[in-house]
Amino acid sequence: MKAISVLMLAVLALPVSAAERIVQFYGWAEYVGASTLKAFEAETGIKVQYDTFDSADVLETKLLTGRSGYDVVVPSIAMLDRLLQAKALQPSHIQQTERFAEMDPVLLSQLATVDKGNLYAVPYTWGTTGMAINRQEIDKRIPDAPISSLDLLFKPEYASKLKDCGVSVIDAPQEVISMALNYLGKSPYSKNRSDLVAAQKLLTLLHPSLRYIGTGTQSSDLANGDLCLALTYSGDAVLARMMAENAKKPFEVDYMIPQEGTLNWIDTLAIPADAPHPEEARAFIEFLTRPESLAELTNNFYYANSNTSATKLIDKPITENGGIYPSDAVRNSLFGEEPMTLSLMRERTRIWSTFRSQR
């Protein structure tokens, strides 16, 4: 019996020293360079389990509920304040790596308005929310269309003429409502009841012209010619353009940053407070934010990234594309995401729910 017990103890001890190291990653689909995960696993011996979500609200709910089981997540700056107040994240320690010195100072400064000292959220990607257009189809219906203005979307005399070729809006309530308020000349984060009512009326007028409200299929629908106007993310718009070109479609998809100004969003990498593998999580974040990793992400999926040292590794047509990397003048005209009170969040969510369910 003693020999059996010793043997059993030895077997039980094996997984402790030889246990497979793993990092559970929860992010948007196609948000890591094509070979980055394999390169990370080969270098570190840490396996990656990559799960995806298609709504930021799903991610936020999981993190606020706790026990998500994930080690690295991709929260936007929009939800960061609420996550930090709920103590849902733990420090990233990115400052202790050489990556920190390579981070875009503008992004770090924007994040620091919420995450003091940049302790928790590591900037990953950034971009704008604007209009992807099939100019050929729009020109057929509206000669001299205001393609650089949100009038094209928000004025029924234009949007209604595009209904047959397909109009879509991303399912991102806080972003779209902020853009609607800004378009109306209001503060994007106004708490004024009359301002919110005006934004709701604007969305109500838009709804009859929409084919759908959603995220995830806009790029392919634009590339296939199933949409001619989409309020979408810059990266998704440029991806649609490339897909259409590769498929030799008889049209081009262009991306327009609205002349009225628009939202500058930031996605980050963060570690949940109860992450099962925090050591592996920090190694993964350090690897994902290397110049080579982020350059591959941008070259593959057309999202601007946070590492200034990655720029020289990015294909020139991408760095010279003003829709992906806007000029300093355009960048200075953008507005960022700001923390909102729970009561304001609830009111805006109610407005969006009404908009979505409108018949």
N, C-alpha and C positions, 0 to 999 in steps of 0.2 A: 504493500500500500504506500509505503514511504517513497519507493522508486516512482510509482505512478504519480504521486503528488508532485514530486520534483519535476517530472516530465511535463505535467499539466501546467505548473508554474512557468516553466521555460517557454511553453507554447504561448501562454497568455502574455508573457513579456515581449514576445516577438513583435506584435503590432505596435508597441510603444516606440521601439527603435526603428522599425522598418515600415511604419505606417505611411501610406501614400499621402503626400502633401497636396492640398487642393485649395483653390480659391473660387468661391461662388460669386459670379459676376451677374449683375442685373442691370441691363441697359436697353437703349433703343436698338432695333435691328440694324445691321450693317453700320455699326458704330466703332469698329476696330479694323485696322488695315488687314488685308487678305492673308498675309503671312505672319502677322504680329503674334498671334496666339501660339502658333507652333514654335516661333523663335523664343518666346518666353518660356515655354515648357522645356525646350531643349537646353536653354541656358540654366534654368533654375531647378528643373525636376519637379516643378509644381504644376499640377494639372488644373485646367480652367474649365469650369462648368458655366456656360454662357446662356443665361435665360433672358428673354426679351419681354418688354411691355409695349403697348401701343397708346398709352395714355399716361400723362404725368400724374393724374389724380390717383391712378392705381398705385404708382410708386409711393406717393406721399402717404396714402392710407396704410400701406404695408409698414412704412417706417414709423409712423405715429402709433400704430398698433403694437409694434415691437415683435420680436421673435420671428423676423422675416427669414432668417437662415442665410442671409446674404452677407458677403464680406466687402464687396465694392459695389456701389450704386452710382447712378448718374442723375443727381438732382439738379434742377435749374436754379438760378439765382432767385427766381420768383418764389420758390418754396423754402429757401434756405433759412429765412428768419424764423418761420414756424418750426422747422426741424430743430434749430438751435435752442429756441425757447423750451421745447419739449425734451431737450437733452437726448435727442435721438441719434446724435452723431458723436464720434470720438475723434481726438486730434489725429491729423494725418502725418505729422512730423515731416512734411515735405521740405520745411526749412532746413532740415539737417542733410539734405541731398544737394548735389550740384544743379539739379533741375530748377530749383527755386530762382537762381540767378538768371536763368534763361526765360522765365515767364514774362509775358507781355505786361509791362507796368500799368497800362491802361486797364486791363482786365483785373489785375490785382487790386488796383485802386477802387474799381467799381465793386468788387466783392467785399472789400474791407469796410464798405458802408454798412454791411450786414454782419460779416464775419471779421470782427476786429482782430487785426494782426494776422489775418489769413491762416488761422490755425486749423480749420476744419475742412474747408472746401478747396480743392485743387482745380484751377481753371483747366478746361479740356478743349472744348470747341466754342466758337461764337459765330454769330451771324446776324442777319436781319430777317424780318418778316415783310414780304412785299408781294408784288404781283408777277406771276408767271403768265405769259401771254403767247398765244398763237397769232402772230401779227397778220398772217395771210387771211385767216378766217375772220378776224376782227375787222380788217380793212374792207372785206366783202360786205359787211353789214353796216359798218360805221366809218365812212370816209373821214379822214382827219380826226380819228378818235383820240381822246385825251389819254394816251397810253402811259404817260408819266404821272398821272394824277389818280387818286382814289375816287375821283368823280366817276371814273369808268365802272367802278364796282358799286359805289353807294348811291349814284343817281339813277333812279328807275328808267329814265329816258335812254340811258345807255345800256344798263344791265339787262333790261327786258329784251333788247334786240340781240343779245348774246345767249339767251336762254336755250335756243335750239342747238347751239354748238357746245354748250356745257360750261357752267359756272360752278365753282366749288370754293368752300371756305374751310380752312383747317379747324378741327375740333379742339380749339384751345381757347377756352372762355376768357381767361384773364388777358391774354395777348390781344385777342380781337376786340374786346371791349375797350382796352386801353387805346388801340388804334382808332376806334370809332370816336372816342372822346377827343383824342388829339386832332382828328380830322374836323371835328366840330368846333375846334378852337378852344376846347376846355383842357384842363389839366388831365393827363392820362390816368391819374389816380384820384380824381375828384371824389369827394365824399358828399358833394352837394346833390340833394335828391333830384332837383330839376335837371341837372346835368345827366344823371343816370337815366332819367325818363327820356331825355332827348336821344341818348345812345340807344335805348331800347326801341324807340320809334324808328331810328335809322336802320336797325337790324330787321325790324318788322317789315319795312318797305323793301328790303333786300331779299327776304325769304322767297317770295314767289318766283324769282329769277334763278334760284339755285337748283342745281342737279342733286347735290348732296353736301352735307357737312361731315367731314371725316379726315382722318390722317392715315397714311400708309399706302394708299393707292394713287395719290395725286401724280406722282412722278410717272408711273406707267400710263396713267390715263392721258396725261399731257403728251407723252411721247407717242401714244397710239392715235392721237387726234380725237380722243373722246372728251376732252376739255379744251376750251379756247381761252379761259381765264380762271386762274386759281390764286386765291390769297394763301400763300404758302411760305415755307422756309427757304432761304436763299440756297442752301445746299440741295434741297429736293428739286428746286427749279433748274439749277445747273445740271443736276443728274438727268433730269428729263430732257434737257437740250442734247446732252451727249447720247442718250439712248435713241433719240430721234435721228441724230446724225448717223449713228452706227447702223440703224435700220434703214438708212437712206430714204427717210420720209420726205415728201415733197413740201415740207414746211420747216420753219425753225421755231424753237421755243426760246423766248427772250425773258430776262428777269429785270424788273424795274423796281428800284427803290423809290417809293412815292415822294413827289416833290413836297408834300405836306409834312414829311418827316415820318419816321417809323421806329419800331422797337428794335433795340440792340439787345439780343438775348445772349446769355452765357450758360453753357452746360458745364457741370463740374464733376469731379470724381470725389467720392466721400466714403467713409467707413462707418457703418451703423454702430451704435453704441454697444450692441450685443453681438457683434460679428464673431462667428465661431473661430475664424482664423485671421486675427489682426496682423500677425507678422507677415503672413503670405499676402495679405491685402496691401500692405505698405510696399512690398517688393513689386507687386503687380502695378500699382499706381506709378511707382518710379519708372518702371519699364514702359508703360503706356505713354508717359509724358516725355520720353526721350525724343530727340529731334528725328531720328530715323522712323520711329513708330508713328509719330504725328504726321510726318511728311507722307508716309504711306497712306494714312487715313485720308488726308486731304487729296492726294493724287487719285485715290480710289473713289471717294464719295463726295468730294468738292465742298467740304466744310472747312472754313478758316479755323486754324488751331492756335493754341496758347503759347507755343514755344517759338520765340523769335529766332532761335538758332536753326529751326526747321525750314525757314523760308528759302534758303539757298538750295534745299533738296527738293523743293516743290516745282512741278512743271511750270514753265514760264507762262503759258496761256492761262494758267489758273491764278498765279500771283498778279497777272496783269488784267484779270477780269474784275471790273469794278463792282460787280454784283457779289463776288466772294470776298474780295479785299477792297472795300471802298476807300476812296482817297481820304486824306485827313480832314478835308473840308466837309465831305459828306459825313464822315464818321462823327464829326463834332456837331452835326445837325440832328443826330439820333437821340432818342431818349432811352434810358435804361429801365430795368425792372426795379420796383421799389416794394418794401414790405407794406402789407395791408393789415388792418385790424380784422379780427374774425367776423365782426358784424358787417364790414364792407365786403369781405369775401363772400359771405352768405348772400348778401344782396345781389352781388354780381353773378353768383352762381344761379340764383333764382331767375335773373334776367336771361341768362344763357339757356336754362332749362325751358323757359317759355319760348324762346327763339327756336330751339331745336324741335319742340313739340308742335310748333305752329302748323296749321293746315291751310 
